Amino acid sequence: MNQRLVDDLSEELGRLKAAGTYKSFNTLTSPMDAVVRMEGRGDVLVMSSNNYLGLASHPEVVAAGIGGLQAYGAGTASVRFICGTFQPHLELESELAGFLRTEAATTYVSCWNANEAVIPSLTDSNTVILSDALNHASIIDSIRLSQPARKVIYPHSDLAQLEAGLRSCDPGQRKLIITDGVFSMEGDLARLPEIVDLARRFDAVVVVDDSHGCGVLGKTGRGVAEHFGLLGEIDILTGTLGKALGGAAGGYVAGPKAVCDMLTQRSRPQLFSNALPPTVACSARAAIRVLLNEPERVSRLRENSAVLRDLLRAGGLNPLEGDSAIVPVIVGDTALAIRMSKLLLDSGVFVTGFGFPVVPEGTARIRFQVSAAHTRAHLEQAAAAAVTAAGTLGLL
Ligand SMILES: Cc1ncc(COP(=O)(O)O)c(C=O)c1O
């Protein structure tokens, strides 16, 4: 064992603890839901999960997973092209393509992997990547893995800068515009109509990671494209199965058949890593079915998000505006965000504080995430606890 490495890391961890920025885990002993059981604390109200539609513990989603486990075993024991393509993969991919109104879809074990697949695979030395500065870490890292002619990181949602970037490209270059559909730390939406318009003018390809929009936005939960009336108009969508669509794990790329075919041929996360476990594919497919059969979950989620924003504002807090189910309250300092989330947990509300390096220094926040599983009483409890904690910390 290299003692010097252990000593160096221990010193660094000690610094995080001294600064109050060390993250510790809370262990759950019940399924993800509006209320969960937490080791050492009993029942707590969850306000920071991605279980947007409350499907993580839905009986049909759970039963489909058990059915998949019994029919296909624990996993694929292989990557897709060797001997790891199972019937549930094809069924899920066809369901996803139908749901998202794309020609085809292909799956990965996570959206992180889906982004790592699509961005480097579609990038060559004649490609310019144009990416929003606040895109998710998986997009940032995927761009780092790519070898384009040039990268243009435009300031968040600054479409004048995006246009300038497009204008500076050679006409023969492939131009990939990459954006989150819903920005995960702010909860705001990409300015998709203008982005699509720019893409058409400059012959660019639009790639949208709709991890926080799928199941959440649009009348029927089809995501940010549906929200803006652009269903079927986005070149390529990526997203996760680990949030609204059952919450287990998994990611997808949805778009033209040629894109999905090429990813199957070339994308390293599919060529060199095991396929999504069939049990997870079965659960995700069941989640889409529940969503289609119960569109009222999507409208309840929207109502719940608006109610929480109103309650927080009425208590003197200032949540960021937005149409998504992400409701951040900026507190400034990272240690303050962590202290506020501890106070909230002491009062039975589980909501995580985010600070540097996840968000820029000085913009640490408490990020509420709303679920269709929340009742009005849950939202009132969360808002009241937040107002009390903010008062204790002198933030009101
Ligand atoms: C915008 C975005 N993309 C990708 C991911 C990663 O998804 P997964 O957990 O499926 O890897 C997340 C998860 O937080 C996300 O918010």
The ligand as an ORCA input file, in Angstrom:
! r2SCAN-3c Opt
* xyz 0 1
  C     -28.786     16.550    -17.523
  C     -28.288     15.222    -17.047
  N     -27.689     14.405    -17.920
  C     -27.217     13.203    -17.545
  C     -27.343     12.761    -16.247
  C     -26.800     11.426    -15.868
  O     -27.841     10.497    -15.860
  P     -27.554      9.027    -15.372
  O     -27.783      9.002    -13.899
  O     -28.532      8.182    -16.125
  O     -26.142      8.710    -15.764
  C     -27.969     13.567    -15.303
  C     -28.086     13.097    -13.905
  O     -28.010     13.775    -12.958
  C     -28.450     14.834    -15.711
  O     -29.016     15.647    -14.828
*
